[in-house]
Amino acid sequence: MNEPRTILVSGATGTVGRHVTAGLTSRGVRVRALTRDPAAADLPAGVEAVPGSPFDPAGLEPWLDGVSGVFLMLPRFADIAAVRETVRVIARHAEHVVFLSSGAVRDGVPATGQSGAIARAHAEVEEAIRDSGIAWTFLRPYRFAANTLHWGEAIRAGAPVPVVLPHVPVTLLDERDIAAVAVHALTEDGHAGARYELTGPEPLTPVRQLAIIGEVTGRRIAWTERPAEDWIRTVLGRAATDAEVAGMRASIEDSASSVTDTITRVTGRPARTFREWVSEHTHELTGPLPELRRDDAGFVLASTWRVADPARQRAAAAAALDDWRDRPWPPGLLAHSVLLGTDGHTLLHYSQWTDSGAVEAFRRAGRTRRNDDIDAVVSGIERLTATGYRRYRSAVPDRPIEPGMVVLVSFATESAAVGARFVDALLTRHPVNTGERPPDGMGGNHFHLAVDGSRVLNYAEFTDEAAHQRVVDTRLRAGDDVPGLIAGTPGLTPLGFERFLPYGTRYGRG
Ligand SMILES: NC(=O)c1ccc[n+]([C@@H]2O[C@H](COP(=O)([O-])OP(=O)(O)OC[C@H]3O[C@@H](n4cnc5c(N)ncnc54)[C@H](OP(=O)(O)O)[C@@H]3O)[C@@H](O)[C@H]2O)c1
């Protein structure tokens, strides 16, 4: 293939297209990215973002000037006639089109005879491409791992995840692998006329997929079965006929666990596993906060940093988490979370370790270098406190919330026994144990005892600041029960509370 001139990437802000754009750019290929809103598109430096859509052939034509190859995808199945016209326009200008089709398309069956709307729409575009005379490569992916992102809402709220066909194994594709195949096809010879059936490396039931998300992020995730027909109708549209719904169900059950080696053959590296995909998407699946009640966390290190202003606060948080990308993950570190103080200056690092020995080993081996590297990115970080804890007891209401604020309430204690007695007494008064309705917007209270006996820490989750303020205003006034208990506990001194906004968590490599 002659050196590609410019590649036009449609769907460039989307799940696959974003990685096609990045992959081409990193190979030094000029990319013109098609998007309905260039101003909002967050694309790599050097990419030319142009307005348009595969549904607007006339609007797209000017952007084909000087373009040798096109990555074409179907954002929806709505206006296939427009996409057929787009194909004809592309064929007048470019030499090669790589089309993101679907594993549902069957060869030897005309578009009208394909089973289900998804297969029909993609087969129609494939036909249009073949008829146009342009060189083509069809990518026919099976299921995207990204489809599981819709579980995130339930996981983050601590609710059971509605799962379709929970025991039917399916292979799930990492979008980076689909994009890598597209990049090879767009930049090398030998891919014209190929129909690449793309799958993930191993069949996994949805129940096992949830277990893997749980293993990577330290959670036990409950699930409930969602009727398959109900889900299929949301994919195909409410107007889908019973036969179409049944057809799609059968095709999921038939083909979902097929495994091909196409990704390895084309890219030279094996398809990424679902576990690898989860490790890159923990934020979207489980949110920015850690699972406080994980059983394997025998030691918690809570430390605080102070910086000059909110911009540096965010920069320091990003640097602290991004730094792990280039560094060996310390043995025994399960999760490292960063939260931002609402004062605009403080950062809280909450890290869960298997045991204190693992922290000591990290302090000896790698901590100074890590701090130096972060200081090189953000100047003026003051490292204030670092206290070792173990989580002692938690009280979590049955009604789950998605926490948007964490409040750390601290007490000085004369000994660990004083701290434990106080927490035990407090928990007998807690709504979780009295049967009273928990305050709206209040989540878990997780009580930690400092390993040196000097502190009690309550890590309290709330939906937002207003929910915490309501608790302060209605339950923590002088004369209320809890302030009375605090005042009446010898050896205990309240140190006040600090409010934090969740920022992010990195986990061990799963
Ligand atoms: N999910 C699966 O399991 C699976 C399996 C096989 C095949 N596929 C196929 O893969 C394709 C989806 O790829 P993807 O997930 O990378 O896409 P995507 O992220 O859903 O969307 C890509 C881009 O399309 C643009 N877009 C969205 N709605 C649009 C509209 N109404 N009109 C014009 N542009 C619109 C958006 O870009 P802008 O906002 O920047 O314009 C969006 O970023 C579909 O054809 C699907 O059938 C999916």
The ligand as an SDF file (V2000), in Angstrom:
LIG
                    3D

 48 52  0  0  0  0  0  0  0  0999 V2000
  -21.9490   -3.2530   21.0510 N   0  0  0  0  0  0  0  0  0  0  0  0
  -21.7050   -4.4090   20.4920 C   0  0  0  0  0  0  0  0  0  0  0  0
  -21.6560   -5.4660   21.1510 O   0  0  0  0  0  0  0  0  0  0  0  0
  -21.4890   -4.4670   19.0150 C   0  0  0  0  0  0  0  0  0  0  0  0
  -21.2100   -5.7080   18.4170 C   0  0  0  0  0  0  0  0  0  0  0  0
  -21.0110   -5.7580   17.0450 C   0  0  0  0  0  0  0  0  0  0  0  0
  -21.1100   -4.6020   16.2890 C   0  0  0  0  0  0  0  0  0  0  0  0
  -21.3730   -3.4140   16.8880 N   0  0  0  0  0  0  0  0  0  0  0  0
  -21.5050   -2.2260   16.0300 C   0  0  0  0  0  0  0  0  0  0  0  0
  -20.5480   -1.2330   16.3670 O   0  0  0  0  0  0  0  0  0  0  0  0
  -21.1040    0.0370   16.0490 C   0  0  0  0  0  0  0  0  0  0  0  0
  -20.9950    0.9470   17.2610 C   0  0  0  0  0  0  0  0  0  0  0  0
  -19.6340    1.2890   17.4730 O   0  0  0  0  0  0  0  0  0  0  0  0
  -19.2230    2.1950   18.7080 P   0  0  0  0  0  0  0  0  0  0  0  0
  -19.7260    1.5410   19.9640 O   0  0  0  0  0  0  0  0  0  0  0  0
  -17.8000    2.5290   18.5920 O   0  0  0  0  0  0  0  0  0  0  0  0
  -20.1030    3.4980   18.4720 O   0  0  0  0  0  0  0  0  0  0  0  0
  -20.6290    4.5300   19.5520 P   0  0  0  0  0  0  0  0  0  0  0  0
  -19.5680    4.7660   20.5680 O   0  0  0  0  0  0  0  0  0  0  0  0
  -21.9760    4.1240   20.0210 O   0  0  0  0  0  0  0  0  0  0  0  0
  -20.8680    5.8260   18.6490 O   0  0  0  0  0  0  0  0  0  0  0  0
  -19.8400    6.3770   17.8650 C   0  0  0  0  0  0  0  0  0  0  0  0
  -20.1500    7.8240   17.5340 C   0  0  0  0  0  0  0  0  0  0  0  0
  -21.2630    7.9560   16.6780 O   0  0  0  0  0  0  0  0  0  0  0  0
  -21.7640    9.2830   16.7790 C   0  0  0  0  0  0  0  0  0  0  0  0
  -23.2330    9.2520   16.8540 N   0  0  0  0  0  0  0  0  0  0  0  0
  -24.0020    8.7750   17.8580 C   0  0  0  0  0  0  0  0  0  0  0  0
  -25.3120    8.9130   17.5550 N   0  0  0  0  0  0  0  0  0  0  0  0
  -25.3650    9.4690   16.3230 C   0  0  0  0  0  0  0  0  0  0  0  0
  -26.4220    9.8740   15.4680 C   0  0  0  0  0  0  0  0  0  0  0  0
  -27.6880    9.6980   15.8070 N   0  0  0  0  0  0  0  0  0  0  0  0
  -26.0980   10.4360   14.2850 N   0  0  0  0  0  0  0  0  0  0  0  0
  -24.8150   10.6020   13.9160 C   0  0  0  0  0  0  0  0  0  0  0  0
  -23.7630   10.2580   14.6820 N   0  0  0  0  0  0  0  0  0  0  0  0
  -24.0540    9.7040   15.8680 C   0  0  0  0  0  0  0  0  0  0  0  0
  -21.1500    9.8690   18.0440 C   0  0  0  0  0  0  0  0  0  0  0  0
  -20.1300   10.7850   17.6510 O   0  0  0  0  0  0  0  0  0  0  0  0
  -20.3180   12.3720   17.6600 P   0  0  0  0  0  0  0  0  0  0  0  0
  -21.2220   12.7050   18.7950 O   0  0  0  0  0  0  0  0  0  0  0  0
  -18.9090   12.8530   17.8550 O   0  0  0  0  0  0  0  0  0  0  0  0
  -20.8800   12.7260   16.3250 O   0  0  0  0  0  0  0  0  0  0  0  0
  -20.5030    8.6700   18.7060 C   0  0  0  0  0  0  0  0  0  0  0  0
  -19.3460    9.0050   19.4520 O   0  0  0  0  0  0  0  0  0  0  0  0
  -22.5570   -0.1950   15.6250 C   0  0  0  0  0  0  0  0  0  0  0  0
  -22.6710   -0.2500   14.2360 O   0  0  0  0  0  0  0  0  0  0  0  0
  -22.8610   -1.5480   16.2340 C   0  0  0  0  0  0  0  0  0  0  0  0
  -23.8780   -2.2440   15.5950 O   0  0  0  0  0  0  0  0  0  0  0  0
  -21.5720   -3.3310   18.2100 C   0  0  0  0  0  0  0  0  0  0  0  0
  1  2  1  0
  2  3  2  0
  2  4  1  0
  4  5  1  0
  4 48  2  0
  5  6  2  0
  6  7  1  0
  7  8  2  0
  8  9  1  0
  8 48  1  0
  9 10  1  0
  9 46  1  0
 10 11  1  0
 11 12  1  0
 11 44  1  0
 12 13  1  0
 13 14  1  0
 14 15  2  0
 14 16  1  0
 14 17  1  0
 17 18  1  0
 18 19  2  0
 18 20  1  0
 18 21  1  0
 21 22  1  0
 22 23  1  0
 23 24  1  0
 23 42  1  0
 24 25  1  0
 25 26  1  0
 25 36  1  0
 26 27  1  0
 26 35  1  0
 27 28  2  0
 28 29  1  0
 29 30  1  0
 29 35  2  0
 30 31  1  0
 30 32  2  0
 32 33  1  0
 33 34  2  0
 34 35  1  0
 36 37  1  0
 36 42  1  0
 37 38  1  0
 38 39  2  0
 38 40  1  0
 38 41  1  0
 42 43  1  0
 44 45  1  0
 44 46  1  0
 46 47  1  0
M  CHG  2   8   1  16  -1
M  END
$$$$
